[in-house]
Amino acid sequence: MTTTSVAPPATTMTGSGLLAENITVTFRSRGRTVTAVDGVTLAVAPGEIVGLVGESGSGKSTVSRVICGLQREYSGTVTYNGAELKPCRSTPEWRTVQMVFQDPYASLDPRYTVRQMLVEVLGHHRIVPRDRYASRCETLMDMVQLPHGFLDRTPARMSGGQRQRIAIARALALEPSVLVADEAVSALDVSVQAEIIRLFAALRDELGLSILFISHDLAVVRNLCDRTAVIHHGVIVEANDTASLFHDPQDDYTKALLRSVPRFSSAFLDSLADD
């Protein structure tokens, strides 16, 4: 297998944006040590969307958990704008990077209305004064393009796409600099996927967010991400700007990954073109 060296952009190396550097994660399984992630370096510049793609079990979700502070046992460093985000993070450090999970129904409390969920986050982290909770909740609904009436609904009264928008709103409530979307559209119908992809792109443009977009769906990554890294057996085997990677892959695994997709999701591409 040919392996391409991966260097983060110079702007990120000088301290701007997110940098996960030389991340290694090992687990003990059945009496032996398993390396889930091996020396991964990944950078996301301010206002950039970077895709991380690979098969199930490739290590991409483990990388995301390290970056978000959910996986505390690892070697290497995670920094934002040159300041280290340590495994045990302070409250401000927790706010810097927020995760959007694959299954919004599992990540949302079914007993709470949307308003209650958002107010809980705003109050715990003291994002805004109490007298601004109502207006901030409405602003968050505007950000994810949902009517204000959804604030008084519970997750059971929403579609999958609507629940994912609420999960994004809850992440945005902490005013993060980086969003990590871990298979955030894989459980949705194709037309709904396209809507959420457009939402991520709009949030990047409007808020200047950095987004790490983790997916096994190459069509989605191709249409959303500025740069893409390919992970295989816990190692980044290739990284490039997305157009170049899809047009002229260098690594044997990347070539095989691209060949494994018989269609570049014509239905998905059509839904993106359909506004």
Helices and strands as residue ranges (DSSP letters): H 10-13, E 18-29, E 32-44, E 49-53, H 60-68, E 75-80, E 83-84, H 91-96, E 97-100, H 104-107, H 114-124, G 130-132, H 133-143, G 148-152, G 155-157, H 160-172, E 178-182, H 190-207, E 210-215, H 218-224, E 227-232, E 235-241, H 242-247, H 252-259, H 266-273
